[in-house]
Amino acid sequence: MKSIRPTLLIAAVLVASMHSANAEVSFVREIAPIILKRCVGCHGEKINLGGYRANTFEYLMKRSGSGALPVKPGDPDRSALFRLISTTNSSLRMPKGDDPLTLSQVALVRRWILEGARYDGQDPRASLSAAIGPRSHPAAPAAYRAAQPVLALAFIPSSAGDMIAVGGYNEVTIWNSATDALIRRIGDLPQRIQSLQISLDGTKLLVAGGTPGEYGEADIVDLKSAAKPELLGTYSDIALSAVYDKSGDRIAVGGADGAVSEYDAATHRRLWTSAIHSDWVTSVSFSADGKFVASASKDMTVKVHNAQDGSLYTTYMGHCRQLGDYKGQDPVYSVRFLPELPTAVSAGGGKWIQMWDPVKTKDEAGSAADMEERFAKQGHAKYIEHGLHPPVLALTVGGMTMFAASADGAVKQFNLNTLKEVRAYAGFTDWVYSIDYDPERHLVAAGGYNGEVRIWDTQTGTCVTSFVASIGVRSSANAR
């Protein structure tokens, strides 16, 4: 393979012209974003094809499983990283099975290696996402070309007005929940908004999201002012869930990096991080007494952490149980503690919503020696056959009333005293990703893949309003 192609040489000259004579290429500002976006998906913490990881500078510089030296400072042609991103041989070029890096990106990597492949961050062991630091987010579209899936929504307490917050693209929009009039657009937020929660006093909006496979972020928005969102934390992958505890003093965040973190809500100081899941953390919830943080995961478990220090209290394995003819082994997409009882509900794949107690779960845990015997017993957990087409993607709870949203476009209400279905809410024709309940106003809202928000009266089951939350896109379903 030739050391450098003529077109690449031109790009190298252009890259050089963009830097002053004494300015070196910055790894943190210029190289790390390329590696994070184009390489870490296949060479990250959990997936490391070829035995090579590139999610930190330290790993980026280590020899791969094949023994190749990724980067030889000062010598691009003897650096496997450069050779693989610059080759014209499509069967060898990286990223494999994807578009090649641009010529200017390849030239930038080449110049960085020529200059000595130096690291200008603070900790070479930190994730590239952490090294890069908070992102500057682009403005949301003035008008959307197509409806964006509603992955998160949250009612704002009636004391602050009849409003609902809806996640968009680099923004959250605030709507009148009775008239569907747009009230406000809040920008400077991550690309995808995955989770929204309002503080108890209705003054703060907790936001979690990011860019899948690349970056995660949690923010706090002051709804009383026009101030920019306050950064809570950044992560190496998209943040999928963020919640306040009952007092509003602490915040838990979980995401696709497989970790759970707890923060002091006032100071934004990170109190602890737990990374014991083997797959995405899809949902987090505080117990009513504030003692526990539960985290649901695609690894088919719910971990219960001690909220004080993040240590593991117990693991709920109910989603791995065989129930009758149904074999289980399902990812868990949502977990919610009941607001007044030490009880949790969880759901995901499969036919059942499960209701369980962390303390009783720990008592029943036993050891590996009696695992088969324990799994043969029913245990204390209760099971609600939901009748939805799995997976159940979201749960919300108020008192002893629970709502579930699923992949078949259905929303259902259940009584947790009787474990029976109360009512089904129709209108969606595609996946329903998000749901919230306002027991004071007797309203339930859900958001779907088609960008629509529907709000129903839970006393009558009638649809109060429906609208597409993407500005500039008209609803294809005007039925109320």
GIMOBEL-V483657 format. One record per backbone hydrogen bond with DSSP energy under -1.0 kcal/mol. NH is the residue of the N-H (numbers start at 0). CO is the residue of the C=O. E is the energy in kcal/mol with one decimal. If there is no record, write none. Layout:
nh,co,e
NH,CO,E
NH,CO,E
//
This chain:
nh,co,e
8,4,-2.2
9,5,-1.9
10,6,-1.9
11,7,-2.5
12,8,-2.0
13,9,-2.1
14,10,-2.6
15,11,-2.4
16,12,-1.9
18,15,-1.1
29,25,-2.2
30,25,-1.3
31,26,-3.8
34,30,-2.3
35,31,-3.0
36,32,-1.9
37,33,-2.6
38,34,-2.3
39,34,-1.6
41,38,-1.2
42,38,-1.6
43,46,-3.1
48,41,-2.6
50,47,-1.7
51,48,-1.2
53,42,-3.9
57,123,-2.5
59,55,-2.5
60,56,-1.6
61,58,-1.3
63,67,-1.7
64,49,-1.6
66,63,-1.7
73,112,-3.3
74,71,-2.6
77,74,-1.1
78,75,-2.0
79,68,-2.5
80,69,-2.4
82,78,-2.3
83,79,-2.4
84,80,-1.5
85,81,-1.5
86,82,-1.3
91,88,-1.6
92,88,-2.2
93,83,-2.6
97,94,-1.4
105,101,-2.5
106,102,-2.5
107,103,-1.9
108,104,-2.2
109,105,-2.4
110,106,-2.4
111,107,-2.3
112,108,-2.3
113,109,-2.5
114,110,-2.1
115,112,-1.7
116,111,-2.7
125,122,-1.7
127,54,-2.6
130,126,-2.5
131,127,-2.5
132,128,-1.6
143,470,-3.3
149,447,-2.5
150,148,-1.1
153,164,-2.1
155,162,-2.5
159,156,-2.2
160,157,-1.2
162,160,-1.8
163,174,-2.1
164,153,-3.1
165,172,-2.7
166,151,-2.7
167,170,-2.8
169,190,-1.6
171,185,-2.2
172,165,-2.7
173,183,-2.9
174,163,-2.5
175,180,-2.8
176,161,-1.9
179,175,-2.1
182,173,-3.2
183,173,-1.5
185,171,-3.1
191,209,-2.1
193,207,-2.3
194,207,-1.8
196,205,-1.7
198,203,-2.6
201,198,-1.9
204,220,-2.5
205,196,-3.4
206,218,-2.8
207,194,-2.0
208,216,-2.2
209,191,-2.0
210,214,-2.5
213,210,-2.2
214,210,-2.5
215,234,-2.0
216,208,-2.2
217,232,-2.3
218,206,-2.7
219,229,-2.6
220,204,-2.8
222,202,-2.8
224,221,-1.1
229,219,-3.0
231,217,-3.1
232,217,-1.5
234,215,-2.3
238,208,-2.0
239,253,-1.7
240,253,-2.0
242,251,-2.2
244,249,-2.0
250,262,-2.0
251,242,-2.5
252,260,-2.6
253,240,-2.6
254,258,-1.2
255,237,-2.7
257,254,-1.8
259,273,-2.7
260,252,-2.7
261,271,-2.4
262,250,-2.8
263,268,-2.4
264,248,-2.9
267,263,-2.4
270,261,-3.2
271,261,-1.2
273,259,-3.1
280,254,-2.6
281,295,-1.6
282,295,-1.1
284,293,-1.9
286,291,-2.2
289,286,-1.7
292,304,-2.0
293,284,-3.1
294,302,-2.5
295,282,-2.6
296,300,-1.3
297,279,-1.8
299,296,-1.3
301,315,-1.7
302,294,-2.3
303,313,-2.9
304,292,-3.1
305,310,-3.3
306,290,-3.1
309,305,-3.0
312,303,-3.3
313,303,-1.5
315,301,-3.3
319,316,-2.3
320,317,-1.3
322,325,-2.4
325,322,-2.1
329,318,-2.1
331,296,-2.6
332,346,-1.7
333,346,-2.0
335,344,-2.6
337,342,-3.0
342,340,-1.7
343,355,-3.3
344,335,-2.7
345,353,-2.3
346,333,-2.1
348,330,-2.3
352,383,-2.5
353,345,-2.8
354,381,-2.8
355,343,-2.6
360,356,-2.4
361,357,-2.3
362,358,-2.0
363,359,-1.8
370,367,-1.2
373,369,-2.5
374,370,-2.6
375,371,-1.1
381,354,-2.7
383,352,-2.9
385,350,-1.6
391,347,-3.0
392,404,-2.1
393,404,-1.4
395,402,-1.8
397,400,-2.7
400,397,-2.1
401,413,-2.3
402,395,-2.6
403,411,-2.4
404,393,-2.3
405,409,-1.8
406,390,-1.5
408,405,-1.2
410,424,-1.2
411,403,-2.3
412,422,-3.0
413,401,-3.2
414,419,-2.8
415,399,-3.1
418,414,-2.0
421,412,-3.5
422,412,-1.1
424,410,-3.3
431,405,-2.2
432,446,-1.6
433,446,-1.6
435,444,-2.2
437,442,-3.2
442,437,-2.0
443,455,-1.9
444,435,-2.7
445,453,-2.2
446,433,-2.0
447,451,-2.1
448,430,-2.5
450,447,-1.7
452,466,-3.2
453,445,-2.4
454,464,-2.5
455,443,-2.8
456,461,-2.8
457,441,-2.3
460,456,-2.9
463,454,-2.8
464,454,-1.4
466,452,-2.1
468,450,-2.2
472,469,-2.2
//
